[in-house]
Structure formats: structure tokens, C-alpha cells
Amino acid sequence: MTSRQPAPCCASRRTLLRGAALAGVAGLGAAACDGKTGAKASSTPTAPVELGPASEVPVGGAKLYREERLLVAQPVKGQFKAFSAECTHAGCVLATVDAGVAACGCHGSRFDVKTGKVLQGPAGDPLPAVPVQAKGGRLVAGPSA
């Protein structure tokens, strides 16, 4: 005859504490990755942002403006395209731009700097486009740019 043990009615204290600790660590990791706290901020500017001289963006290349969370490309001379520099996977700010590719340092997603399209996941969505203009030799991005 096999003895039957009653199923436990409640999780042990150890199980609860372990779960709480892991949830806290996961939350800290997400906050460290995207640099945000509290409510989710917009990944695109809500007001015009002056970025500096247009000449700093190489023709055929791009420049990453990490503090402003923007990526600006100049596919052909005098034509500028801007995108949010927040990875669409977890919200991390892109880390590098090299040979026409912007890379996220958190999980390895890669984006085409001229189109914002995903070249390598885990990101599934392209970078959101942001209006940008060169005004008096200086770049201005965001609404009414």
C-alpha cells in the first residue's frame, strides 16, 4: 500500500522570499537597462530638441545622440532622417553606430541607421521615426522640427 501525503496548502516562507527577491532583481535590471523610473516616458521627443551642428552627422552615416535618445542619419548630403534611439525590445538606449548599423548593448538588437528597420533581434519593431530638419546649419528634431 502506498502512503499518500497531503498536498501542501501554502507556499513555504522560503519560496515566497525567493520569488520576491527575484522579482526585485528583475525590476532593478529593467530600470538599469532603460534608465527610467516611474511611468513610461515617450520614446520620441514631445518638443523640438536642438542637437547641434548638422556637419557632425557624416554623409552616408549616422550619429547617436544618447542623452537626447536620438539617432540621426544623413543618407545623402543634406538629407537627414531621425529615429528614437531607444531599442524597441526593452527600451535601452542604443550604444553604438558602426558601418550603417546601430546596436543595442543590452540584448544585441541591431538596426539599419538609414531606415530604422530591425537587422537582428530580439527587437521586433523598427525604431520610431522622428521629424528632423537642418535650420541654419543646426539640427532640430521633434514636433514642429
N, C-alpha and C positions, 0 to 999 in steps of 0.2 A: 504494500500500500504506500503510495506517495504522499508525503505530507504537503499540505498546501499552506503557504504563508500568505497572510493577508497583504494585499497591495497597500503601499504606503499612501496615506491620505493627504499628506502635505509634503512640499519640498523641504529638504533639510536646510538648516541655517547656512551651512557651508555652500550649498547650491545657490541659495539666494544671494549671498555675499559675492560669490564668484561671478554670477550674472551681472550684478550691479557694478562690480569693478570693471568687467569687460565692456559694459555699456558706456561707462565713464571714459575709458581709454579710447573707445571708438569715437566718442563725441569730441574728445580733445584732438584726435588725429584729423578729423574733418575740419575743426576750427583752425588748426595749424596749417592745413593744406590750403584752404581758401582765404585765410587771413580775415575772415569776417566773424563777427559775433552778433547775436541777436537776430533780428529779422533779415530776411534775404534782400540784399541790395540789388538794384538793377545791374545787369552786365553791360549796359551801354549808358553813355552819358545822358543826363537829363537836361543839361545846359551846355552851351558852347565851351569847349576847352581849348586853350591855345597851347600848341605843342612845341613851337619853336620854329627855327628856320626850315623851310622846305628843302633846302640844299642838304640837310642831314640825312634825307632818305635817298639811298642810292638808286639810280635808274636801273631797272631790271631786278631790283632787290627790295628789301623792306627794313624797317626799323621798329624795334619793340620799345614801347613807352610803358614800362612796368608800373610805375607809380600811377599813371593815368589809366592803366589797364586797357591800353590800346595798341594795335598793330597797324602800321601804315606801310603800304606798298606803293611803288612807283613803277608800274609795268612798262610804260613808255614815258619818255621825257615830258614832264608837265601834267601827266595824268596820275592822280592819286586815288587809292582805294584804302578805306579803313575798316577794321574789324575789331570786335571786342577781343581782348587778349585773355579772356577767361575761358579756360578749357570747358567745353560743353559736357564733359564727363562728370567732373566733380567740382568745378569752379576754381581750380587752381589757376594762378596767373602763369601764362606761358613763360618758359625760362630762356629759350634761345631761338635765334634765327640764323640759319646757315643754308646756303645754296638753295634758296627759294622755299625752305621748309621751316615752319615754326614748331617747336617741340615743347611739350608739357613735361616738366621734371617730376611730377608726382606719379603718373602712371604710364608715361610713354606715348601718349597720343601725339600724332603729327598732323599738321595742317598745311595746305598749299597757301603761301602768303599772298598770291595774286587773286585767289578765289574764295579763300576761307574753307574750302572743302576738306573733309577728313581724308588723310592719306593712310593713316594707321590708327586703329582703335587702341583703347576701348571706347573712345568717344564715338558716338553715332551720328551726331548732328554737326553741321558746319558751324563755323564761327559767325555770329550775327554781324551783318554789315552795319557800319556807322557812317553817316554823311561826313564828308571831309572836303575842305577847299583850301587852296593856297590864296591868301589875301595879303597883298603887299610883301610877298616873299616869305610869309609865315603860314604855317599850317594851323587850321582851326577845325576841330572835329566836334560832332554832336549836332543836336537840333539847330536849325537855322544857320548851319555852317556854310 
